Amino acid sequence: MTTAQPVRFATLSLLAWTCLLSGCATPAATEAMIPETASADKTHPYSVNVEVTGGRATDPTGTPQIANDAFDEAITKTLIKTETFAKVKRDKAGNYELSVIIFNVQQPPYGGSASVTMETGWTLTNQLTGEIVWQQALRSTYTASSDSDVSFSGRLTKAMEGVAKDNIKQGVTEIARLDL
């Protein structure tokens, strides 16, 4: 056995353990972003459609992200669940359009617990008049503790889902308080 073989074996072993402990990046799951306790103060007798921009797809070798489609779906399902509007439409034919822009997502590069901060801009527009009836910037922070998942990537995914869930809860709560 040459000296290169033990070094190669040690290097491959270290790489394997690193991959096992860090895990592959998985995107934030839609269902995990839906708040369990969100409730609407009232039901607006109108329809709404949702549009999300600013999200990013997850690269399996990178860090977990929140995709536009997943965040859109989580907001849509939350609006349906809470009955904030009489109807949630998939096309642009709603009485109102809810546009949500993901401005900033801050993630730690590595660590024990994973704290993520998310900043979004929510805008509700009357489709008939074009008037912006409500606009607000929302900021959420969520920390997944080191015992929530073995891998850092798993903790980061949980933190991404938690921060999105909190952001959606804030937004839907504010919309439910509006007089439309």
N, C-alpha and C positions, 0 to 999 in steps of 0.2 A: 504494500500500500504506500503510495507516495504521500508527501506532506500536503499536496494540493487536494487530495480526496477528503481528508478530515475537515479542511477549511471549507470546501464546497458543501460538505454535509452540514456543517455548523451554520453556514450562511443560509442554506435552504431550510434548515430547521427553524432558524430565527425568523425567516420570511414567513413560513407557515404559521408560527405562533402569532406573529404580528397580524396576519390576515384573520386568524381566528378571533383574536381579541378585539380588533378594530371593526371587523365585519364589513360587508359590502353595503354601500349606501342604498337605502330603499326610500322611495318617495313617501311623503305624508299621505296617509290614506284618507279618502273622503269621509267615510263613516266615523273615523276617529276625530274629525274636525267638527262634528255636529254637537253643539252643546246639549247636555241632557236636561238642563234646568231653564233654558231660555223660554220666556213666556211673553206673550204680547198683552199689553194693557187693553187693547181693543183691536178689532179687525177693521182695516180700511176696506170700504166697499168697492175697491178698484182692482185692476189687474196690474201686474208688474213683470218686467223681464229683467234678467240679471246679465251683466257683462263684466268680466274680470280681465284685467291686463296687468302686466308687470311681473307675473310669476315666472318660474323657471323650471324646466324639466330636470329631473335628477339624472346625473351621469353615474352609473353603477360604481365607477372608480373614484367618484368625487364625494361630495357631502350631500345629505338629504336636502331636498328643496320642496317648495310648494308650487305645483303646476297650476296654471290658469284654470284648466278644466276641472281639476279636483276641488279647488277653492270655490269656483262657480257652483259646482254641484253641491258642496256643503252649505253654501249660503242659500241656494234654491231649496234644498231639503229642510233647512231650518225655517225658512219663510213658510213653507207648506206645513211643517209640524206645528209651528206657533200660530198659524192662521193670521199672520200679520196683514196679509192682503187676501181679498176674496179669491183671487186666482193668480197663479204664477205661470207665466207663459214662457215657452222656449224660443219663440221668435221675437221680433221687434214690435209686435202688435199690442203690447201692454199699454195701459193708460199712463203708466210711469216706467221709467227706465232707471234701474239702480246700477250705477257704474262704480266699481271698486278697483282702485289701483294699488297694487303692492309697491310701495315706494322703496322700502328698505327692510332687509332682514339681516340682522347681525347674529352670527354664530361664533362660538369659540372654536379655535383651531384644534384643541384637544384638551382633555382633562377628566377629572372624576365625575363631577356633575356637569350637565349641559344646560346653560342658560341662553335662551334665544329671545331677542327683541324684534318685534315686527311693527312697522309703521305703514298704515294704509290711508287712503283717501276715499271717502264714501260720498257719492253725489246722487241725489234723487231728483230726477228731472220729469216734469210734466210733458208727456210726449205730444199732446195737442198744442200747447202754447210754447213749448221750448223753454219754459221758465224753470230755473233751478230752485226747487222748493226747500232743499236741505243739503248742506254740504258740511262735512266734518272730517278732520284728521283724527285717526285713532292710533294709539300706541299701546301695545301689549307686551308683557314679558312673562315667560314661563321657564321654570327650571325643572329638569328631570334629574332626580337624585342618582347618585352612583349605584344605588341598589335597585334601580328600576329596570336595568338591563345589564347583561354581562359586557356587551361591547359598547364602545363609545358611540359608534355609528347608530346602534339601537337607541341609546339614550338621546342622541341628537334627533332622531326621527320622532321619538316621543315628545321631545321639547317642541319640535316644529308643529306637530299635531296639536299640542296643548296651547301654544301661542295663537295658532289659527282659530282654535275653538273659542278662546277668550276674546279674540278680536271680533269674531262673528257675533258672539253674545252681546258685546258692547254695541255693535252696529244695529242689530235687530232691536235691541231694547230702545235705542234712541229713535229709530224709525217708528216704533209702536207708540211712542209718546207724541208724535206729530199730529196736528190737526190738518188733515188733507181735505 
